[in-house]
Amino acid sequence: MTTMTNASVREFKMPDVGEGLTEAEILKWYVQPGDTVTDGQVVCEVETAKAAVELPIPYDGVVRELHFPEGTTVDVGTSIIAVEVAGGAAPPTEAPAAPAPEPAPEEEPAEPQEKPAARQPVLVGYGVSTSATRRRPRRTQAPDSTAGQAASAVQAELNGHGAPAVGRDRPLAKPPVRKLAKDLGVDLTTVTPTGPDGIITREDVHAAAAPPAPQEAAPAAVPAAAPAAPVSYDTARETRVPVKGVRKATAAAMVGSAFTAPHVTEFVTVDVTRTMKLVEELKQDKEFTGLRVNPLLLIAKALLVAIRRNPDVNASWDEAAQEIVVKHYVNLGIAAATPRGLIVPNIKDAHAKTLPQLAASLGELVSTAREGKTSPAAMQAGTVTITNVGVFGVDTGTPILNPGESAILAVGAIKPQPWVHKGKVKPRQVTTLALSFDHRLVDGELGSKVLADVAAVLEQPKRLISWA
């Protein structure tokens, strides 16, 4: 995390605060040049695609320079602050050492063996995106390195390909980019990469697939492609907001989810009058003193009961292994509105919690999210999600799954409506539930059973006891 630029100044680098993220935006500096800092002191707040995180400095000293202003997006591993350490000279253990031998180039697995990316930010209607950690630049192979060529050929055979041409590396590209190239019929070996460390981007593939434009003769010293002119617009009538951080991750993941998992959404309108009465009774119960008791608590419990009765709905799809992974635990995601957008932290092992414990977890989850302090770990490994669109006065919706999850339940507004009750039309508290599920994992029968069970519990909450 730190390196020495001279005998008394240390450079603090942007760490990977979210398990594989490649960049973060500096939201706020808490120190300025000339300030004294101590080991463990928070010096800035940064925002990743997952959450806002405070960064502590790992040593004592005086701030010499802030390398980037607030609002700047910085790559992981880039120095962001210089600190002059107390005591002058650096410890002997940090003296420059002889350069270590450069590791051999990393080989990527062939497409049939590619594994799904690790789970990331789960946001409303979104789940994991395919951002991966940065690769180090590949070392150019020496022409006379026959041993290395032979090793590459053997590795290629193991990966299911013929031996590569001598001195030719496999192009660097993420799985979605490889799929795009395959769909467009583009040979990646012919594409010029523009991404960091020579990685081929989606734009590179689209550019390669586009019909070649007529080329005009130009002096050799002039670049082939001039920078595009800035887009002009009426600032009095339009405002442009840069897409970054949580919103950028949300947009990318929603597209990935919508076009990866085949979505099915089913609806049911239910009389929840008895549930609303139970909410009021629980508020007076001493077991819930100091806890947040609301309809969402009982809706969450109803979904957990439905999952226990229909365990196959709590699963994920392993594309690489072509297997369905049934989870014997429920990490229940709850969509929460924050100043930076909607995020979905989850309650770990929600299935094992009592109703008061579930209420405590819900209250902590919501308050932490509103303060912008939700940790990346709290937004990973979810299995199913609830999104309460009713708080915005919306009747229902067709939510998009968080990738890696099997189902998401949307809860509409609860309001008085005319309803046939005991043979007479009466005003009752009514809501509409919508369950979206991955049709690869959940067929119509299973999805219908889960939704019907949730509705049945909310209509007759005594089933929380009889179905337990």
C-alpha positions as CSV (number, residue, x, y, z in Angstrom):
1,M,0.0,0.0,0.0
2,T,2.9,2.3,0.6
3,T,6.2,3.0,-1.3
4,M,9.2,5.2,-0.6
5,T,9.9,8.1,-2.9
6,N,12.8,9.4,-0.8
7,A,14.2,9.0,2.7
8,S,11.3,10.7,4.5
9,V,8.2,10.8,2.3
10,R,5.8,8.0,1.9
11,E,3.1,7.7,-0.8
12,F,-0.3,6.3,0.2
13,K,-1.9,4.4,-2.7
14,M,-5.6,3.9,-3.5
15,P,-6.3,0.5,-2.1
16,D,-8.8,-2.1,-3.5
17,V,-11.6,-1.5,-1.0
18,G,-14.1,-3.7,-2.6
19,E,-12.6,-7.0,-3.7
20,G,-11.6,-6.6,-7.2
21,L,-12.7,-3.0,-8.0
22,T,-10.4,-1.1,-10.3
23,E,-11.2,2.5,-9.4
24,A,-12.7,4.8,-6.8
25,E,-13.8,8.5,-6.7
26,I,-12.4,10.8,-4.0
27,L,-15.5,12.3,-2.4
28,K,-14.0,14.3,0.4
29,W,-10.5,15.1,1.9
30,Y,-10.4,15.3,5.7
31,V,-6.8,16.6,5.7
32,Q,-4.8,19.3,3.9
33,P,-1.1,19.9,3.3
34,G,0.6,20.7,6.5
35,D,-1.8,18.8,8.7
36,T,-0.4,16.2,11.1
37,V,-1.8,12.7,10.7
38,T,-1.5,9.6,12.9
39,D,-1.6,5.9,12.2
40,G,-5.3,4.9,11.7
41,Q,-6.6,8.4,11.2
42,V,-9.2,8.7,8.4
43,V,-7.8,11.0,5.7
44,C,-10.5,10.8,3.0
45,E,-13.8,9.3,1.9
46,V,-14.0,7.5,-1.5
47,E,-16.9,6.0,-3.4
48,T,-16.6,2.8,-5.4
49,A,-19.2,1.0,-7.5
50,K,-20.3,-0.6,-4.2
51,A,-20.3,2.0,-1.4
52,A,-18.7,5.0,0.2
53,V,-15.7,4.0,2.3
54,E,-13.4,6.0,4.6
55,L,-9.7,5.4,4.2
56,P,-7.3,5.5,7.2
57,I,-3.6,6.4,6.8
58,P,-1.3,3.6,8.0
59,Y,1.5,5.8,9.6
60,D,2.3,9.0,11.5
61,G,3.6,12.1,9.8
62,V,2.8,15.5,8.1
63,V,0.8,15.8,4.9
64,R,3.0,17.1,2.2
65,E,0.7,16.9,-0.9
66,L,-2.8,15.8,-2.0
67,H,-2.3,14.4,-5.5
68,F,-5.9,14.6,-6.6
69,P,-8.8,17.0,-5.8
70,E,-12.2,15.9,-4.6
71,G,-14.4,14.5,-7.4
72,T,-11.5,12.8,-9.2
73,T,-11.8,9.1,-10.1
74,V,-8.5,7.4,-9.3
75,D,-7.3,3.9,-10.4
76,V,-6.5,1.4,-7.6
77,G,-2.8,1.4,-6.9
78,T,-2.3,5.1,-7.8
79,S,-0.7,7.3,-5.1
80,I,-3.2,9.8,-3.7
81,I,-1.4,11.5,-0.8
82,A,2.2,12.1,0.2
83,V,3.1,12.1,3.9
84,E,6.4,13.2,5.4
85,V,7.0,10.6,8.1
86,A,8.3,11.5,11.6
87,G,11.9,10.6,12.3
88,G,13.3,11.3,8.8
89,A,15.0,8.3,7.4
90,A,12.9,5.2,6.5
91,P,13.2,2.0,8.4
92,P,15.9,-0.4,7.1
93,T,13.4,-2.9,6.0
94,E,12.0,-0.5,3.5
95,A,15.3,0.2,1.7
96,P,15.1,-0.4,-2.1
97,A,15.6,-4.0,-2.9
98,A,16.9,-5.6,-6.1
99,P,14.1,-6.1,-8.6
100,A,12.5,-9.5,-8.4
101,P,12.3,-11.7,-11.5
102,E,9.3,-10.8,-13.5
103,P,6.6,-13.4,-13.2
104,A,5.5,-15.4,-16.2
105,P,2.6,-14.0,-18.2
106,E,-0.8,-15.0,-16.9
107,E,-2.8,-17.1,-19.3
108,E,-6.5,-16.7,-19.6
109,P,-8.7,-19.9,-19.7
110,A,-10.5,-20.7,-22.9
111,E,-14.1,-19.5,-23.2
112,P,-15.7,-22.9,-22.4
113,Q,-13.8,-22.9,-19.1
114,E,-14.4,-19.3,-18.0
115,K,-15.9,-18.9,-14.6
116,P,-18.4,-16.3,-13.6
117,A,-17.0,-13.1,-12.1
118,A,-17.0,-12.8,-8.3
119,R,-20.1,-11.2,-6.8
120,Q,-20.2,-7.5,-6.6
121,P,-22.5,-4.6,-5.8
122,V,-26.0,-5.6,-5.6
123,L,-28.2,-2.6,-6.4
124,V,-31.9,-2.5,-7.1
125,G,-32.6,-4.4,-10.3
126,Y,-29.0,-5.2,-10.6
127,G,-26.4,-7.6,-9.3
128,V,-22.9,-8.5,-10.1
129,S,-21.1,-6.8,-12.9
130,T,-18.2,-8.2,-14.7
131,S,-15.5,-5.8,-13.5
132,A,-12.3,-7.7,-12.8
133,T,-9.0,-6.8,-11.2
134,R,-6.5,-5.2,-13.5
135,R,-4.0,-7.4,-15.1
136,R,-0.3,-6.6,-15.2
137,P,1.1,-5.9,-18.7
138,R,2.2,-9.0,-20.5
139,R,5.9,-9.5,-20.9
140,T,7.1,-9.6,-24.5
141,Q,8.4,-13.0,-25.3
142,A,12.0,-13.2,-26.6
143,P,12.3,-14.6,-30.1
144,D,14.7,-17.3,-29.0
145,S,12.6,-18.4,-25.9
146,T,11.7,-21.8,-27.3
147,A,11.1,-23.2,-23.9
148,G,8.5,-20.5,-23.2
149,Q,6.9,-21.1,-26.6
150,A,6.7,-24.9,-25.9
151,A,5.1,-24.2,-22.5
152,S,2.5,-21.9,-24.1
153,A,1.7,-24.5,-26.7
154,V,1.2,-27.1,-24.0
155,Q,-1.0,-24.7,-22.0
156,A,-3.0,-24.0,-25.1
157,E,-3.6,-27.7,-25.7
158,L,-4.8,-28.1,-22.1
159,N,-7.2,-25.2,-22.7
160,G,-8.7,-26.9,-25.7
161,H,-7.0,-24.9,-28.4
162,G,-4.3,-25.6,-30.9
163,A,-0.9,-24.2,-30.2
164,P,-0.7,-20.4,-30.7
165,A,1.5,-18.9,-33.2
166,V,5.1,-18.3,-32.0
167,G,5.4,-15.0,-30.1
168,R,1.7,-14.2,-30.3
169,D,-0.3,-13.7,-27.0
170,R,-4.0,-14.3,-26.6
171,P,-5.8,-10.9,-26.7
172,L,-6.8,-9.5,-23.3
173,A,-10.6,-9.1,-23.0
174,K,-13.3,-9.7,-20.4
175,P,-15.9,-12.4,-21.0
176,P,-18.7,-10.0,-22.1
177,V,-16.4,-8.4,-24.6
178,R,-15.4,-11.8,-26.0
179,K,-19.1,-12.8,-26.3
180,L,-19.8,-9.5,-28.1
181,A,-16.9,-10.1,-30.5
182,K,-18.2,-13.6,-31.2
183,D,-21.7,-12.3,-31.8
184,L,-20.4,-9.6,-34.2
185,G,-18.0,-12.0,-35.9
186,V,-14.9,-10.0,-34.9
187,D,-11.5,-11.7,-34.6
188,L,-10.0,-10.3,-31.4
189,T,-6.5,-10.8,-32.7
190,T,-7.2,-8.1,-35.3
191,V,-8.6,-5.6,-32.8
192,T,-6.4,-2.7,-31.5
193,P,-6.9,-2.4,-27.7
194,T,-7.4,1.0,-26.1
195,G,-8.2,-0.2,-22.5
196,P,-5.7,0.0,-19.6
197,D,-2.9,-2.6,-19.8
198,G,-3.8,-3.5,-23.4
199,I,-7.3,-4.8,-22.6
200,I,-9.8,-4.8,-25.5
201,T,-13.0,-2.8,-24.7
202,R,-16.5,-3.1,-26.1
203,E,-15.9,0.2,-28.0
204,D,-12.8,-1.5,-29.6
205,V,-14.9,-4.4,-30.8
206,H,-17.7,-2.1,-32.2
207,A,-15.0,-0.1,-33.9
208,A,-13.6,-3.2,-35.5
209,A,-17.0,-4.3,-36.6
210,A,-17.9,-1.0,-38.2
211,P,-17.5,-0.6,-42.0
212,P,-14.1,1.0,-42.7
213,A,-14.4,4.7,-43.4
214,P,-12.7,6.2,-46.5
215,Q,-9.2,7.2,-45.5
216,E,-7.6,10.4,-46.5
217,A,-3.9,10.9,-47.0
218,A,-2.3,12.7,-44.1
219,P,1.2,13.6,-43.1
220,A,3.0,10.8,-41.2
221,A,3.5,13.0,-38.1
222,V,-0.3,13.6,-37.8
223,P,-2.2,11.1,-35.7
224,A,-4.7,9.0,-37.7
225,A,-7.6,9.8,-35.4
226,A,-8.0,13.4,-34.1
227,P,-9.8,13.9,-30.7
228,A,-13.5,14.2,-31.1
229,A,-14.9,17.8,-30.7
230,P,-16.7,18.4,-27.4
231,V,-20.5,17.9,-27.6
232,S,-22.2,21.2,-27.5
233,Y,-25.6,21.7,-25.8
234,D,-27.7,24.4,-24.4
235,T,-26.6,24.7,-20.7
236,A,-29.7,26.7,-19.9
237,R,-32.0,23.9,-21.1
238,E,-30.0,20.8,-20.3
239,T,-27.8,19.5,-17.5
240,R,-25.3,16.7,-18.0
241,V,-24.4,14.5,-15.0
242,P,-21.4,12.3,-15.3
243,V,-22.3,8.6,-14.8
244,K,-19.9,7.1,-12.2
245,G,-19.8,5.3,-8.9
246,V,-22.9,3.5,-7.8
247,R,-25.1,4.8,-10.7
248,K,-22.6,3.6,-13.3
249,A,-22.4,0.1,-11.7
250,T,-26.2,0.1,-11.5
251,A,-26.7,0.8,-15.1
252,A,-24.2,-1.8,-16.3
253,A,-25.5,-4.5,-14.0
254,M,-29.2,-3.9,-14.9
255,V,-28.4,-4.4,-18.6
256,G,-26.4,-7.5,-17.8
257,S,-29.1,-8.9,-15.6
258,A,-32.0,-8.2,-18.0
259,F,-30.2,-9.8,-21.0
260,T,-28.7,-12.8,-19.1
261,A,-31.5,-14.3,-17.0
262,P,-34.9,-14.9,-18.6
263,H,-37.3,-12.9,-16.4
264,V,-40.9,-13.9,-15.5
265,T,-43.1,-11.7,-13.3
266,E,-46.3,-12.8,-11.6
267,F,-48.8,-10.7,-9.7
268,V,-51.3,-11.1,-6.9
269,T,-53.5,-8.6,-5.1
270,V,-54.1,-9.4,-1.5
271,D,-56.1,-8.2,1.5
272,V,-53.5,-7.4,4.2
273,T,-55.9,-5.9,6.8
274,R,-55.1,-8.6,9.4
275,T,-51.4,-8.0,8.8
276,M,-51.7,-4.3,9.4
277,K,-53.6,-5.0,12.7
278,L,-50.8,-7.3,13.8
279,V,-48.2,-4.6,13.1
280,E,-50.0,-2.3,15.4
281,E,-50.2,-5.0,18.1
282,L,-46.5,-5.8,17.8
283,K,-45.6,-2.1,18.3
284,Q,-47.1,-2.4,21.8
285,D,-45.3,-5.7,22.6
286,K,-42.4,-5.3,25.0
287,E,-40.3,-7.8,23.0
288,F,-40.2,-5.1,20.2
289,T,-39.4,-2.1,22.4
290,G,-36.9,0.1,20.6
291,L,-37.2,-1.9,17.4
292,R,-38.7,-0.7,14.1
293,V,-42.0,-2.6,13.4
294,N,-43.7,-2.0,10.1
295,P,-45.4,-4.0,7.3
296,L,-42.0,-4.7,5.7
297,L,-41.0,-6.8,8.7
298,L,-44.0,-9.1,8.3
299,I,-43.6,-9.2,4.5
300,A,-40.0,-10.3,5.0
301,K,-41.1,-13.0,7.4
302,A,-43.8,-14.1,5.0
303,L,-41.2,-14.5,2.2
304,L,-38.9,-16.5,4.5
305,V,-41.8,-18.8,5.4
306,A,-42.6,-19.3,1.6
307,I,-39.0,-20.1,0.9
308,R,-38.9,-22.7,3.7
309,R,-42.0,-24.3,2.2
310,N,-40.5,-24.1,-1.4
311,P,-36.7,-24.4,-0.9
312,D,-35.9,-24.9,-4.6
313,V,-36.7,-21.2,-5.3
314,N,-33.6,-20.2,-3.2
315,A,-31.0,-21.1,-5.8
316,S,-28.5,-19.7,-8.4
317,W,-27.4,-20.7,-11.8
318,D,-23.7,-21.8,-12.4
319,E,-23.2,-21.2,-16.1
320,A,-19.7,-22.6,-16.2
321,A,-20.6,-25.9,-14.5
322,Q,-24.1,-26.0,-16.0
323,E,-25.5,-26.6,-12.5
324,I,-28.3,-25.2,-10.3
325,V,-27.0,-24.4,-6.8
326,V,-29.7,-24.7,-4.2
327,K,-28.9,-22.5,-1.1
328,H,-29.7,-23.9,2.3
329,Y,-29.5,-20.3,3.8
330,V,-31.3,-17.1,2.9
331,N,-29.4,-13.8,2.7
332,L,-32.4,-11.5,2.3
333,G,-31.7,-8.3,0.3
334,I,-33.7,-5.2,1.1
335,A,-33.7,-2.3,-1.4
336,A,-32.8,1.0,0.4
337,A,-32.8,4.5,-0.9
338,T,-29.6,6.5,-0.4
339,P,-28.3,9.9,-1.6
340,R,-26.2,8.0,-4.2
341,G,-29.0,5.8,-5.5
342,L,-30.8,2.6,-4.5
343,I,-28.6,-0.1,-3.1
344,V,-29.4,-3.6,-1.8
345,P,-27.6,-4.7,1.3
346,N,-28.7,-8.1,2.6
347,I,-29.4,-9.7,6.0
348,K,-27.1,-12.7,6.3
349,D,-28.8,-15.9,7.4
350,A,-32.2,-14.2,7.7
351,H,-33.9,-17.6,7.7
352,A,-32.5,-18.4,11.2
353,K,-33.6,-15.1,12.9
354,T,-36.6,-14.7,15.2
355,L,-39.1,-11.9,14.5
356,P,-37.4,-9.5,16.9
357,Q,-34.0,-10.3,15.6
358,L,-35.2,-9.8,12.0
359,A,-36.7,-6.4,13.1
360,A,-33.3,-5.4,14.6
361,S,-31.4,-6.4,11.5
362,L,-33.9,-4.5,9.2
363,G,-33.6,-1.3,11.3
364,E,-29.8,-1.5,11.3
365,L,-29.6,-2.2,7.6
366,V,-31.8,0.8,6.7
367,S,-30.2,3.3,9.0
368,T,-26.7,2.3,7.9
369,A,-27.7,2.6,4.2
370,R,-29.2,6.0,4.6
371,E,-26.0,7.2,6.3
372,G,-24.0,5.9,3.3
373,K,-22.0,3.6,5.5
374,T,-23.0,0.3,4.0
375,S,-20.0,-1.9,3.6
376,P,-19.2,-3.8,0.4
377,A,-19.5,-7.1,2.3
378,A,-23.1,-6.3,3.3
379,M,-24.1,-6.1,-0.4
380,Q,-22.6,-9.4,-1.5
381,A,-23.9,-13.0,-1.5
382,G,-27.6,-12.2,-1.5
383,T,-30.0,-14.9,-2.5
384,V,-33.4,-13.2,-2.8
385,T,-34.5,-9.6,-2.5
386,I,-37.5,-7.4,-1.5
387,T,-38.0,-4.0,-3.0
388,N,-40.7,-1.9,-1.4
389,V,-41.9,0.4,-4.2
390,G,-45.1,1.1,-2.2
391,V,-43.2,3.7,-0.1
392,F,-43.2,5.9,-3.3
393,G,-47.0,5.4,-3.8
394,V,-46.5,2.9,-6.6
395,D,-49.0,0.0,-6.9
396,T,-46.6,-2.5,-8.3
397,G,-43.7,-3.1,-10.7
398,T,-41.7,-5.7,-12.6
399,P,-38.3,-5.6,-10.8
400,I,-35.1,-6.8,-12.4
401,L,-33.3,-9.6,-10.7
402,N,-29.9,-9.1,-9.0
403,P,-27.7,-11.5,-11.0
404,G,-26.8,-14.5,-9.0
405,E,-30.2,-14.4,-7.3
406,S,-33.3,-16.4,-8.2
407,A,-36.2,-14.0,-7.3
408,I,-37.1,-10.5,-6.3
409,L,-40.4,-9.5,-4.6
410,A,-41.9,-6.1,-5.3
411,V,-44.4,-4.8,-2.7
412,G,-46.8,-2.1,-3.8
413,A,-48.6,0.6,-1.8
414,I,-50.9,-0.6,1.0
415,K,-54.1,1.4,0.8
416,P,-57.9,1.1,1.5
417,Q,-59.8,-0.4,-1.4
418,P,-63.3,-1.9,-1.8
419,W,-63.0,-5.6,-1.2
420,V,-65.5,-8.5,-0.9
421,H,-65.1,-9.7,2.7
422,K,-67.5,-12.3,4.2
423,G,-69.9,-11.8,1.3
424,K,-70.0,-8.0,1.6
425,V,-68.1,-5.2,-0.1
426,K,-66.1,-3.4,2.5
427,P,-63.0,-1.1,2.6
428,R,-60.0,-3.2,3.3
429,Q,-56.2,-2.7,3.4
430,V,-55.0,-4.1,0.0
431,T,-51.7,-4.3,-1.7
432,T,-50.3,-5.9,-4.9
433,L,-47.3,-8.2,-4.9
434,A,-45.1,-8.9,-7.9
435,L,-42.6,-11.7,-8.0
436,S,-39.9,-11.8,-10.7
437,F,-37.9,-14.9,-11.0
438,D,-35.2,-16.6,-13.2
439,H,-37.1,-19.0,-15.5
440,R,-34.0,-21.2,-15.8
441,L,-34.3,-21.9,-12.1
442,V,-37.9,-21.4,-11.3
443,D,-40.8,-22.7,-13.4
444,G,-44.2,-21.3,-13.4
445,E,-45.6,-23.7,-10.8
446,L,-42.8,-23.1,-8.3
447,G,-43.0,-19.3,-8.8
448,S,-46.7,-19.3,-8.4
449,K,-46.5,-21.4,-5.2
450,V,-44.0,-19.0,-3.6
451,L,-46.1,-15.9,-4.4
452,A,-49.3,-17.6,-3.3
453,D,-47.7,-18.6,0.0
454,V,-46.5,-15.0,0.7
455,A,-50.0,-13.7,-0.1
456,A,-51.6,-16.4,2.2
457,V,-49.4,-15.4,5.1
458,L,-50.1,-11.7,4.7
459,E,-53.9,-12.4,4.4
460,Q,-53.9,-14.7,7.5
461,P,-50.8,-13.9,9.6
462,K,-51.6,-16.8,12.0
463,R,-50.0,-19.0,9.3
464,L,-46.7,-17.7,10.6
465,I,-47.4,-20.1,13.5
466,S,-49.2,-22.9,11.7
467,W,-46.7,-23.1,8.9
468,A,-43.6,-22.6,11.1
